């Protein structure tokens, strides 16, 4: 089984791209699990702030950061 996976990773470009994409999706999902604030908490940051160094993607009207946290 490990030999097959090793060969797929070594010789199949589409498989490597797929592994990278699946890894990216899993990483995004895990980062949503480890949020800085619980989802029920609102107004933990200033509302409606445009993108800046402090909030790279700005904040929403419910004072949540737009980066998935």
C-alpha positions as CSV (number, residue, x, y, z in Angstrom):
1,X,0.0,0.0,0.0
2,X,2.7,2.5,0.9
3,X,4.6,1.5,-2.2
4,X,1.6,2.4,-4.3
5,X,1.3,5.7,-2.7
6,X,5.0,6.4,-3.0
7,X,4.8,5.6,-6.8
8,X,1.7,7.8,-7.2
9,X,3.5,10.7,-5.5
10,X,6.6,10.2,-7.5
11,X,5.2,9.7,-11.0
12,X,1.6,11.1,-11.1
13,X,1.5,14.9,-11.2
14,X,-2.3,15.0,-10.9
15,X,-2.1,12.9,-7.7
16,X,0.4,15.3,-6.2
17,X,-1.8,18.3,-7.1
18,X,-4.8,16.5,-5.6
19,X,-2.8,15.8,-2.4
20,X,-1.8,19.5,-2.1
21,X,-5.4,20.6,-2.6
22,X,-6.8,18.1,-0.1
23,X,-4.1,19.2,2.4
24,X,-5.1,22.9,1.8
25,X,-8.8,22.1,2.5
26,X,-7.9,20.1,5.6
27,X,-5.7,22.9,6.9
28,X,-8.4,25.5,6.3
29,X,-10.9,23.3,8.1
30,X,-8.6,22.8,11.1
31,X,-7.9,26.5,11.3
32,X,-11.7,27.1,11.5
33,X,-11.8,24.7,14.5
34,X,-9.1,26.5,16.4
35,X,-10.7,30.0,16.3
36,X,-9.5,32.7,18.6
37,X,-13.0,33.5,19.8
38,X,-16.1,31.3,20.2
39,X,-18.6,31.8,17.4
40,X,-21.3,33.1,19.7
41,X,-19.0,36.0,20.8
42,X,-19.6,39.2,18.9
43,X,-18.1,42.6,19.2
44,X,-14.7,41.3,20.2
45,X,-13.0,43.7,17.7
46,X,-14.1,47.1,16.3
47,X,-17.0,46.7,13.8
48,X,-16.7,47.6,10.1
49,X,-12.9,48.3,10.1
50,X,-11.4,48.3,6.6
51,X,-8.3,46.2,5.9
52,X,-5.2,47.3,7.8
53,X,-2.1,45.9,9.3
54,X,-4.1,44.9,12.5
55,X,-7.0,43.3,10.5
56,X,-5.7,42.2,7.1
57,X,-9.1,41.5,5.7
58,X,-11.0,44.0,7.8
59,X,-13.9,43.2,10.1
60,X,-17.6,42.6,9.6
61,X,-20.6,44.5,11.0
62,X,-20.8,42.0,13.8
63,X,-17.2,42.8,14.7
64,X,-15.7,39.5,13.5
65,X,-12.5,39.3,11.6
66,X,-13.0,38.4,7.9
67,X,-10.1,35.9,7.9
68,X,-12.3,33.0,9.0
69,X,-11.9,33.6,12.8
